[in-house]
Amino acid sequence: MEWEPDVPRWQQVYARIEERITDGTYPPGSQLPGVLAIVEEFGIAQMTARRVLTELRQAGLAQMQVGIGTFVTDLPKP
């Protein structure tokens, strides 16, 4: 992934995962990659990957199930 220098990396990774959610790559109910998988795919720090997942949850796009993982929520119909 090529990084935009003026945009924080967590925002760029967030945008990529959000796009995958909205285009159906990660459909509602599917499990999102975990922190380590995000770190490996994007080459970012674990703290940055945690921030991405936290922001997805705060935006209502995902919910965490403790001890299991983070899952895509049902998206509102347009």
JOMO-V808758 format. One line per field, one symbol per residue. psi: psi as a letter, one per 40 degrees, with the letter a starting at -180 (. if undefined). Layout:
psi: ???
//
This chain:
psi: hhhhdehiddddddddddddddeedgiheihiiidddddddefiidddddddddddddeeeiihhhedahihihiih.
//
